[in-house]
Amino acid sequence: LARFPAGGGAKTQGSRNRAISRGNTRTRTMSSENHQQWRERIANVQRQKMTPEQLERMKEAAVRQSRAVKARAQSYQMQKKSNGLRMKWASGITALSASVQKVSAPLSSAAYSERMQVAQEEMEAVSREMNDEEEEQALSDYVAMQNLAVSGEAALADEVGAREADDEVKAALEQLKTFPENDEEQETKFKVYETFAERAEHIRKQLFDFVRENTETLGERPAQDFHRRLEKIDSEQNMGIGDDAGEDVWFVYHMAVQVDRNVVMMNGVMADFDRKLALLTQQTECPVCFDAFASDGEKRAEVLGCCHSLCRDCWQHIQQLAPGRALCPMCRYEDFYVAISGSA
């Protein structure tokens, strides 16, 4: 069988595609005759339909799709960060609330300090920026989730997680309405609030960078709209602290309400951004066989590690075409065409 010749980046891309394929698709055993028939059919289809103009459009669409899938993976991770930050902040406040702990004696200064440090470290951990290796793993996990057809289940789980965060935050805010019972509780709760505000600001900066970096992918006008929405979060009106609860409420409560509201607003921006990106990743047919994608079976879309999509049938044949180092035909079309045409 003809194979894709080795080329720059082949090992990295091939390894990534193989890893994702192993995790998501049960490789079908196929006969040499079946595989040869596929090669002949695909070679004929490509000769008939893949004009120079079509090839150019396909390559441009492939670039857009790859960028959009990667951006969606980033958006998904950022939404998980913001929900995680809210959960960790709320649980930290609850852990520092003497009235909630129902202990017979007040917490010691050491206990307050220890719980405060745990809350701060957890907030920093869930909101920090990922390194290159972690980003690549997050992208692989996101693609795997799409291929396993669990994206709907994952979305439901994320929705449940967001509701749980809402419940945790609501309980924590109720605790902040009450004046702390002692100096240690007051000091540690305020420091946890400060960390919450600082990490929320950190996520806000990440979000601004994210929108700016994806302006070309999303388009100038939609990107400008998202920038305006982000700037509203910084508006004087939105950053203001209300006093509707009166003097009987600890002042930190008002500040915490506003920070949490801003985090929720940022989450809404990211969710809308993801919906816009989803439109860019829509693909109705396999670029190899030109058959329409199906919701399941051999014609279900398979997202590769490079973020391009083929039908499962073609991808499984391509893996047999180049055992151990199958590469995406959208990334290296000329090599792919030579491989299927060699003895077809």
FENFEN-V401496 format. One record per backbone hydrogen bond with DSSP energy under -0.5 kcal/mol. CO is the residue of the C=O (numbers start at 1). NH is the residue of the N-H. E is the energy in kcal/mol with one decimal. If there is no record, write none. Layout:
CO_NH_E + CO_NH_E
This chain:
7_10_-2.2 + 9_13_-2.4 + 10_14_-2.9 + 11_15_-2.4 + 12_16_-2.2 + 13_17_-2.8 + 14_18_-2.6 + 15_19_-2.5 + 16_20_-2.1 + 17_21_-2.3 + 18_22_-2.8 + 19_23_-1.5 + 20_24_-1.0 + 21_24_-0.7 + 21_25_-2.5 + 25_27_-0.8 + 31_35_-2.4 + 32_36_-2.5 + 33_37_-2.2 + 34_38_-1.9 + 35_39_-2.2 + 36_40_-2.3 + 37_41_-2.4 + 38_42_-2.9 + 39_43_-2.6 + 40_44_-2.0 + 41_45_-2.5 + 42_46_-2.9 + 43_47_-2.0 + 44_48_-1.9 + 45_49_-2.8 + 46_50_-1.9 + 49_51_-1.9 + 51_55_-3.0 + 52_56_-2.1 + 53_57_-2.3 + 54_58_-2.7 + 55_59_-2.4 + 56_60_-2.2 + 57_61_-2.6 + 58_62_-2.5 + 59_63_-1.9 + 60_64_-2.0 + 61_65_-2.8 + 62_66_-2.4 + 63_67_-2.2 + 64_68_-2.4 + 65_69_-2.7 + 66_70_-2.1 + 67_71_-2.3 + 68_72_-2.5 + 69_73_-2.1 + 70_74_-1.9 + 71_75_-2.7 + 72_76_-2.6 + 73_77_-2.0 + 74_78_-2.4 + 75_79_-2.1 + 76_80_-1.8 + 77_81_-2.1 + 78_82_-2.3 + 79_83_-2.1 + 80_84_-2.4 + 81_85_-2.8 + 82_86_-2.0 + 83_87_-2.1 + 84_88_-2.6 + 85_89_-2.4 + 86_90_-2.4 + 87_91_-2.6 + 88_92_-1.8 + 89_93_-2.3 + 90_94_-2.3 + 91_95_-2.2 + 92_96_-1.0 + 93_96_-0.5 + 94_97_-1.2 + 96_98_-0.9 + 97_100_-0.8 + 97_101_-1.8 + 98_102_-1.0 + 98_103_-0.6 + 108_112_-2.5 + 109_113_-2.4 + 110_114_-2.5 + 111_115_-2.5 + 112_116_-2.3 + 113_117_-2.2 + 114_118_-2.1 + 115_119_-2.2 + 116_120_-2.5 + 117_121_-2.6 + 118_122_-2.3 + 119_123_-2.2 + 120_124_-2.3 + 121_125_-2.1 + 122_126_-2.1 + 123_127_-1.2 + 124_128_-1.0 + 131_135_-2.5 + 132_136_-2.3 + 133_137_-2.1 + 134_138_-2.5 + 135_139_-2.3 + 136_140_-2.3 + 137_141_-2.5 + 138_142_-2.3 + 139_143_-2.6 + 140_144_-2.6 + 141_145_-2.2 + 142_146_-1.9 + 143_147_-2.4 + 144_148_-2.0 + 145_150_-1.7 + 146_149_-1.2 + 150_154_-3.5 + 151_155_-2.5 + 152_156_-2.0 + 153_157_-2.6 + 154_158_-2.8 + 155_159_-2.2 + 156_160_-2.5 + 157_161_-2.6 + 158_162_-2.5 + 159_163_-2.1 + 160_164_-2.4 + 161_165_-2.2 + 162_166_-2.2 + 163_167_-2.3 + 164_168_-2.5 + 165_169_-2.8 + 166_170_-2.5 + 167_171_-2.1 + 168_172_-2.2 + 169_173_-2.9 + 170_174_-1.7 + 171_175_-1.5 + 172_176_-1.7 + 173_177_-1.1 + 174_178_-0.6 + 175_178_-0.9 + 177_250_-1.2 + 182_186_-2.1 + 183_187_-2.9 + 184_188_-2.5 + 185_189_-2.2 + 186_190_-2.0 + 187_191_-2.0 + 188_192_-2.1 + 189_193_-2.4 + 190_194_-2.5 + 191_195_-2.1 + 192_196_-2.2 + 193_197_-2.6 + 194_198_-2.5 + 195_199_-2.7 + 196_200_-2.1 + 197_201_-2.0 + 198_202_-1.8 + 199_203_-2.2 + 200_204_-2.2 + 201_205_-2.1 + 202_206_-2.0 + 203_207_-2.5 + 204_208_-2.3 + 205_209_-2.4 + 206_210_-2.6 + 207_211_-2.5 + 208_212_-2.3 + 209_213_-2.9 + 210_214_-1.3 + 212_215_-1.3 + 214_218_-2.7 + 215_219_-3.0 + 219_223_-2.0 + 220_224_-2.3 + 221_225_-2.1 + 222_226_-2.1 + 223_227_-2.2 + 224_228_-2.2 + 225_229_-1.9 + 226_230_-2.2 + 227_231_-2.3 + 228_232_-1.5 + 229_233_-0.8 + 230_233_-0.8 + 230_234_-0.6 + 231_234_-0.8 + 232_235_-1.1 + 235_239_-2.2 + 236_240_-0.8 + 240_242_-0.6 + 243_246_-1.6 + 246_249_-1.1 + 250_253_-1.7 + 250_254_-0.6 + 251_255_-1.3 + 252_256_-2.7 + 253_257_-2.4 + 254_258_-1.8 + 255_259_-2.3 + 256_260_-2.6 + 257_261_-2.3 + 258_262_-2.2 + 259_263_-2.1 + 260_264_-2.3 + 261_265_-2.2 + 262_266_-2.4 + 263_267_-2.2 + 264_268_-2.0 + 265_269_-2.0 + 266_270_-2.3 + 267_271_-2.3 + 268_272_-2.2 + 269_273_-2.4 + 270_274_-2.3 + 271_275_-1.8 + 272_276_-2.1 + 273_277_-2.4 + 274_278_-2.1 + 275_279_-1.1 + 276_279_-0.5 + 276_280_-0.8 + 277_280_-0.6 + 277_281_-1.1 + 279_282_-0.6 + 284_293_-2.5 + 286_290_-1.9 + 291_286_-2.6 + 294_301_-0.6 + 296_299_-0.5 + 297_300_-1.7 + 298_313_-2.6 + 299_294_-2.1 + 300_312_-1.7 + 301_303_-0.5 + 302_304_-0.5 + 302_310_-1.9 + 304_307_-2.1 + 308_304_-3.1 + 309_287_-0.6 + 310_302_-3.8 + 311_315_-2.3 + 312_316_-2.4 + 313_317_-1.8 + 314_318_-2.6 + 315_319_-2.0 + 316_320_-1.2 + 317_321_-2.0 + 318_322_-1.6 + 320_323_-0.7 + 322_325_-2.0 + 328_331_-0.6 + 328_332_-1.9 + 332_336_-2.0 + 333_337_-3.0 + 334_338_-2.1 + 335_339_-2.0 + 336_340_-2.3 + 337_341_-1.8 + 338_342_-1.0
